[in-house]
Amino acid sequence: MAGRESQFGATLPKADVPKKVCVVGAGPAGMEAARVAAERGHRVKLFEKTGELGGGQFRLATLAPFKEEFKNIVRYYKSQFKKLKNLEVVLNCEVDAETLRAEKPDAVILATGGAARVPEIKGIDRPNVYTNHDFLRQGVKVSGKVVIAGGGCAGVGTADLISDVSTADRLSDLGLKVTVVEMMEQCALDEELITRLTLLHRLQTKGNVELLNNYVVKEITDKGVVVIGPDKKETTLPADYVVLAFGAVPYHPLEEVARQFPNCQIIGDVVRPGKIKDAVEDGFFAGLRV
Ligand SMILES: Cc1cc2nc3c(=O)[nH]c(=O)nc-3n(C[C@H](O)[C@H](O)[C@H](O)COP(=O)(O)OP(=O)(O)OC[C@H]3O[C@@H](n4cnc5c(N)ncnc54)[C@H](O)[C@@H]3O)c2cc1C
């Protein structure tokens, strides 16, 4: 772990008793947990419901042009997994209770990630409204005016601020007029400083992206997104499409079955939506604990 080499040394401690470990979800948390557990000598099976490593939220995070370097993370894990003969990756497998029971694992690590947060806002179920997860995953083709609603809601972490900007950036590259509505004083406040300044500067100079800070989304109507501005006045932002980027909530489809496996750890965004580094850290320690 970068910066903790003196604490953990160059090699990981071998497991006293090698176990059969099932890791569910190959996002950053699951991949790191699988790597560490396998390096320690456990027999590891890493299950992923999509057809690729990092195919969940992580893939969405890599789609913004300025976040392409994240793809190196998956390249790294692929190269590590090749060296670990006691680690098997199973893609296109959505794990349920039955799958886990059939595996008869000694230990289970659940790293199923997060889902888009959808707050209770009037009109949010209109057909032209997408979560940013769906929008990016489906590669929705949009035209005209797009409002990105999100950022700053209670309990939402860094990812939503970043994803607001990531999504807007992607849209503007398609030649659209994009307005980002942000409740905080500025967008992407929790982003690493240099990245944040570079990104905001790029968006502001593109000409077709407007960042509205200190605005709160009140309602979505057939005319657009009703917002309340810093002056407490209501305005309707015309919108052909609305993309919700209100961050993530835990996605925990195996919550019930987790109780059936005494040696079960739950890690990454399924515990608390955060950032990639948090998920990797969770994975590292889960791999050490198993
Ligand atoms: C649009 C967007 C932009 C983001 N930008 C950034 C950013 O710039 N920087 C940053 O640090 N973070 C960013 N994030 C957040 C980051 O992607 C997450 O914090 C991180 O991916 C969490 O890792 P995880 O392993 O916990 O979950 P995930 O990456 O979601 O991985 C969970 C995996 O579990 C799989 N899975 C779920 N259920 C099952 C099942 N039953 N069986 C098998 N597999 C299953 C999923 O397919 C998925 O691959 C962004 C997120 C989004 C959505």
Ligand as a Chemical Component Dictionary entry (heavy atoms), coordinates in Angstrom:
data_LIG
# 
_chem_comp.id                   LIG 
_chem_comp.type                 NON-POLYMER 
_chem_comp.pdbx_formal_charge   0 
_chem_comp.three_letter_code    LIG 
# 
loop_
_chem_comp_atom.comp_id 
_chem_comp_atom.atom_id 
_chem_comp_atom.alt_atom_id 
_chem_comp_atom.type_symbol 
_chem_comp_atom.charge 
_chem_comp_atom.model_Cartn_x 
_chem_comp_atom.model_Cartn_y 
_chem_comp_atom.model_Cartn_z 
_chem_comp_atom.pdbx_ordinal 
LIG C1  C1  C 0 -20.153 8.366   -12.811 1  
LIG C2  C2  C 0 -19.205 8.063   -11.683 2  
LIG C3  C3  C 0 -18.007 8.770   -11.580 3  
LIG C4  C4  C 0 -17.123 8.509   -10.536 4  
LIG N1  N1  N 0 -15.953 9.202   -10.480 5  
LIG C5  C5  C 0 -15.049 8.899   -9.522  6  
LIG C6  C6  C 0 -13.788 9.574   -9.474  7  
LIG O1  O1  O 0 -13.508 10.444  -10.287 8  
LIG N2  N2  N 0 -12.904 9.224   -8.499  9  
LIG C7  C7  C 0 -13.184 8.270   -7.568  10 
LIG O2  O2  O 0 -12.328 7.978   -6.731  11 
LIG N3  N3  N 0 -14.389 7.630   -7.568  12 
LIG C8  C8  C 0 -15.318 7.916   -8.521  13 
LIG N4  N4  N 0 -16.526 7.264   -8.541  14 
LIG C9  C9  C 0 -16.841 6.328   -7.455  15 
LIG C10 C10 C 0 -16.155 4.980   -7.676  16 
LIG O3  O3  O 0 -16.457 4.480   -8.967  17 
LIG C11 C11 C 0 -16.623 4.023   -6.602  18 
LIG O4  O4  O 0 -16.379 4.585   -5.324  19 
LIG C12 C12 C 0 -15.893 2.682   -6.691  20 
LIG O5  O5  O 0 -16.042 2.103   -7.972  21 
LIG C13 C13 C 0 -16.434 1.742   -5.622  22 
LIG O6  O6  O 0 -15.812 0.505   -5.764  23 
LIG P1  P1  P 0 -16.577 -0.828  -5.321  24 
LIG O7  O7  O 0 -15.669 -1.946  -5.666  25 
LIG O8  O8  O 0 -17.037 -0.698  -3.923  26 
LIG O9  O9  O 0 -17.904 -0.847  -6.223  27 
LIG P2  P2  P 0 -18.105 -1.002  -7.813  28 
LIG O10 O10 O 0 -17.042 -0.345  -8.577  29 
LIG O11 O11 O 0 -19.505 -0.607  -8.086  30 
LIG O12 O12 O 0 -17.974 -2.566  -8.017  31 
LIG C14 C14 C 0 -18.973 -3.462  -7.583  32 
LIG C15 C15 C 0 -18.993 -4.622  -8.558  33 
LIG O13 O13 O 0 -19.864 -5.641  -8.085  34 
LIG C16 C16 C 0 -20.538 -6.218  -9.194  35 
LIG N5  N5  N 0 -21.718 -6.899  -8.663  36 
LIG C17 C17 C 0 -22.794 -6.337  -8.052  37 
LIG N6  N6  N 0 -23.658 -7.298  -7.664  38 
LIG C18 C18 C 0 -23.127 -8.487  -8.030  39 
LIG C19 C19 C 0 -23.555 -9.849  -7.898  40 
LIG N7  N7  N 0 -24.698 -10.191 -7.293  41 
LIG N8  N8  N 0 -22.761 -10.823 -8.398  42 
LIG C20 C20 C 0 -21.583 -10.517 -9.009  43 
LIG N9  N9  N 0 -21.131 -9.240  -9.160  44 
LIG C21 C21 C 0 -21.891 -8.242  -8.666  45 
LIG C22 C22 C 0 -20.811 -5.016  -10.088 46 
LIG O14 O14 O 0 -21.077 -5.382  -11.425 47 
LIG C23 C23 C 0 -19.523 -4.225  -9.930  48 
LIG O15 O15 O 0 -18.558 -4.540  -10.918 49 
LIG C24 C24 C 0 -17.439 7.516   -9.566  50 
LIG C25 C25 C 0 -18.636 6.802   -9.667  51 
LIG C26 C26 C 0 -19.516 7.065   -10.713 52 
LIG C27 C27 C 0 -20.797 6.278   -10.815 53 
# 
loop_
_chem_comp_bond.comp_id 
_chem_comp_bond.atom_id_1 
_chem_comp_bond.atom_id_2 
_chem_comp_bond.value_order 
_chem_comp_bond.pdbx_ordinal 
LIG C1  C2  SING 1  
LIG C2  C3  SING 2  
LIG C2  C26 DOUB 3  
LIG C3  C4  DOUB 4  
LIG C4  N1  SING 5  
LIG C4  C24 SING 6  
LIG N1  C5  DOUB 7  
LIG C5  C6  SING 8  
LIG C5  C8  SING 9  
LIG C6  O1  DOUB 10 
LIG C6  N2  SING 11 
LIG N2  C7  SING 12 
LIG C7  O2  DOUB 13 
LIG C7  N3  SING 14 
LIG N3  C8  DOUB 15 
LIG C8  N4  SING 16 
LIG N4  C9  SING 17 
LIG N4  C24 SING 18 
LIG C9  C10 SING 19 
LIG C10 O3  SING 20 
LIG C10 C11 SING 21 
LIG C11 O4  SING 22 
LIG C11 C12 SING 23 
LIG C12 O5  SING 24 
LIG C12 C13 SING 25 
LIG C13 O6  SING 26 
LIG O6  P1  SING 27 
LIG P1  O7  DOUB 28 
LIG P1  O8  SING 29 
LIG P1  O9  SING 30 
LIG O9  P2  SING 31 
LIG P2  O10 DOUB 32 
LIG P2  O11 SING 33 
LIG P2  O12 SING 34 
LIG O12 C14 SING 35 
LIG C14 C15 SING 36 
LIG C15 O13 SING 37 
LIG C15 C23 SING 38 
LIG O13 C16 SING 39 
LIG C16 N5  SING 40 
LIG C16 C22 SING 41 
LIG N5  C17 SING 42 
LIG N5  C21 SING 43 
LIG C17 N6  DOUB 44 
LIG N6  C18 SING 45 
LIG C18 C19 SING 46 
LIG C18 C21 DOUB 47 
LIG C19 N7  SING 48 
LIG C19 N8  DOUB 49 
LIG N8  C20 SING 50 
LIG C20 N9  DOUB 51 
LIG N9  C21 SING 52 
LIG C22 O14 SING 53 
LIG C22 C23 SING 54 
LIG C23 O15 SING 55 
LIG C24 C25 DOUB 56 
LIG C25 C26 SING 57 
LIG C26 C27 SING 58 
# 
